[in-house]
Amino acid sequence: MPSPNIFVPGPSSVFHTVEDHIRSAFRKDVPSISHRSSQFKSIFEECVSNLRLLLGLPDHYHVLFTGSATEIWERIIQNCIESRSAHVVNGSFSHRFFEITQEYHRQPRALRAAEGTLPELEGEDFSADELLAVIHNETSTGVSQPLEEIYALRRRFPQLLIAVDAVSSLPYVQIDYHQVDTVYFSVQKGFGLPAGLGVWLVNERCHEKAKSLVSKGLSIGSYHSLPSLIGQAEKNQTPETPNVLGIYLLAKVAQDMLDRGVETLRKETEFKAGMLYYTAQNHPKLRPFVQTEKWRSKTVIVAEVEDGSTPVIDALKAKGLTVGAGYGSFKSSQIRIANFPAHSKEQMQLLIDALNELN
Ligand SMILES: *Cc1c(COP(=O)(O)O)cnc(C)c1O
């Protein structure tokens, strides 16, 4: 059995059914099938339809597969940003997207906020040709962007393309997909799967944007261009030989999550997050990093540790519990705890008991 006690915010503990699904995949020769076969097309179709149900994704959205979320950053730049974009930058992941946009010689601007906080978006102005990149859950700091603020921008700037990084908050977060244009994640975080698969959800406006760049004589890249991904997805296929096993496992785990019930999954996430924040708040050595309560992530809980995080990480490790260190400059002062569907209430209780014994 794989360890259920890895609370690092990705890769993390795998969902409890994954091992069985890998065995069944081998019985069905999934790792060896052709990606042009009817067996693959039905796996693709099953994966997409389960994801649509689980996420509440409208029919007009395309579901596309890539190698990672990092790849999707690059594909969004190539296909959906002509020159201007605005990026909420409040931690390492949001900063990296901003930086790649500069590397592509676009003209991104950063809407900056200190780590652990969010920028004020209400008074911000956007032009019609911009793309706004927001991060629903900044995994490096445990800050979560309230989506209502994004929807309010949608009403004020209906032409603005809006891209949402939901890598470490799906499938927990319910997004109103009508109010944004593209959302993406990779599977080794909230889906509890082995790494190596990114999922890119896009509406037709993104597709139109890519086609308009082509018609202006601009390059949208070749590998995984949006029109090529969409064209193949309409036939339940991919342009290249994809991560077939990853797509199969995602189909199965999405089904397991549907069987458990997405509402149950959300309530459990909130319950476990409540337990963790309560523990951090009342612990002599811990303190939640994010001060503003409504910004605190439900899926990645970050706490500052008095006297440094290493002794805490080591003491937990000795009990078979692995939590993440702080990210970047917070490495030795913070811990990060993933609270994904793969982490049961019982496992979270074990972790909390161990934290309380540290004193
Ligand atoms: C992990 C992560 C990424 C990058 O995902 P990869 O699958 O490693 O490319 C991007 N954004 C956020 C918020 C993440 O947590």
The ligand as an SDF file (V2000), in Angstrom:
LIG
                    3D

 15 15  0  0  0  0  0  0  0  0999 V2000
    2.1420   22.8330   -8.8080 C   0  0  0  0  0  0  0  0  0  0  0  0
    1.6120   24.0800   -9.3510 C   0  0  0  0  0  0  0  0  0  0  0  0
    1.8510   24.4840  -10.6790 C   0  0  0  0  0  0  0  0  0  0  0  0
    2.7380   23.7060  -11.6120 C   0  0  0  0  0  0  0  0  0  0  0  0
    2.2490   22.4210  -11.8330 O   0  0  0  0  0  0  0  0  0  0  0  0
    3.1280   21.3780  -12.6810 P   0  0  0  0  0  0  0  0  0  0  0  0
    2.2160   20.2230  -12.8420 O   0  0  0  0  0  0  0  0  0  0  0  0
    4.3370   21.0860  -11.8470 O   0  0  0  0  0  0  0  0  0  0  0  0
    3.4960   22.0220  -13.9460 O   0  0  0  0  0  0  0  0  0  0  0  0
    1.2700   25.6460  -11.1220 C   0  0  0  0  0  0  0  0  0  0  0  0
    0.4840   26.3940  -10.3320 N   0  0  0  0  0  0  0  0  0  0  0  0
    0.2410   26.0430   -9.0420 C   0  0  0  0  0  0  0  0  0  0  0  0
   -0.6500   26.8990   -8.2260 C   0  0  0  0  0  0  0  0  0  0  0  0
    0.7830   24.8780   -8.5210 C   0  0  0  0  0  0  0  0  0  0  0  0
    0.5160   24.5310   -7.2600 O   0  0  0  0  0  0  0  0  0  0  0  0
  1  2  1  0
  2  3  1  0
  2 14  2  0
  3  4  1  0
  3 10  2  0
  4  5  1  0
  5  6  1  0
  6  7  2  0
  6  8  1  0
  6  9  1  0
 10 11  1  0
 11 12  2  0
 12 13  1  0
 12 14  1  0
 14 15  1  0
M  END
$$$$
